[in-house]
Amino acid sequence: MEATSANLDIKITQLEMTMAKTNTVLQSAKLEAIERQYATLKSITADVERMRIEVEAKKLADKEETAEIQLWNAALDAKLGKADDKVRSVRERVG
C-alpha cells in the first residue's frame, strides 16, 4: 500500500478496529486467537510507522509548516502509544 495520507488514515482505522477487538480476544483465552491478534497488532503498527515516515517526508518536501507536522506526529504518537499498550498486554498473555 502506497504511503499517502489517505492510505495512512485507512491503516490507522484498521489499527483502531484491531485494538478494539483485543480485550475480546484476550477474554476468549484461545491461544491461537491471542497469537494471531499479537501478530496483527504488530504488523499494522509497523505499517503505520513506516507509512508515517514516508508521509512525513512528503509533507516536508511539500514545505508544510514544521509546527503542523509536529502536531500531526503527536496525534499519531498518541494512537501508536495506545497500540503499544495493547501489544504489551497481548504479549504478556502469549508469554
N, C-alpha and C positions, 0 to 999 in steps of 0.2 A: 504494500500500500504506500503510495507516494505521500511524502510528508508535506501536506498542505494544512492550513489552518482548519479547513472543513473536515479533512480526514482525521486530524488530531482530535477535533471535537467528537467525532464518531467514536474514536478509540477511547476517549475519556468516558463517554456514555457507556460504552461496553464495560469499562473498568468499574464504573459505579454500579452497573447492574450485577456484575460478578461479585462485587463486595457485598451487595445486599443479600446475596444468597449464602454468604459464608456461615452465618450463625445456624441456618437451617441445615447446611451440610455437616457442620460440626455436631449438631444435636442428633443427626442420624447415626452417628458412631460407626458408619461404614468406612472402613479403612480405604478402600479403592476410591470412593467418592471424595474423601478428605484429601488423598494424594492427588487426585485429578484437580480439585479446587486449588490446591497449593501450586501445582504446575501452571494452571490457567492464570492465577493471580500474578505469578512471577513473570510469565510470558507477556501478559498485557501490560504490566508495569514497565517491563523492559522496552516494549514497543512505544509506550507513551514517552519514556525518557529519550529514546532515540529520535522520535519524531519531534519532540520539543527542541532538541538541539538543532535539528535541521530547520524548523520553522523559525526559531530564534535567529539563525544565520540569515534567513531570507528577510526577516524584519530589519536586521542590521543593514543588510545590503540595500533595502528599500529606504534607508535613512529614517526609520521611525524613531521617535523620541526614546532615548535611553530610559527615562523615568517610566514611560508607558510599558516598555519591555520588562522592566524590573517588577512592575505591578502585575503584569501578566504572568511572569515567572513565579511570583509569590503565591498567586492563586493556584497555579499548578503544583507548587511545592506543598501547599496545604492538602490538595487532593492526593498527591503521592504519599504524603505522610500518613493519611488515613489508610491508604492501600498497604503501606509498610506495616502498620499495626495489624491489619488483617492477615498479612503474610506471616507475621510473627506468631499470631495466635494459632494459625493453621499448622505452622511448622512445629510448634510445641506439641500439638496433638499427634503429628506424624512421628515425632521422636527424632 
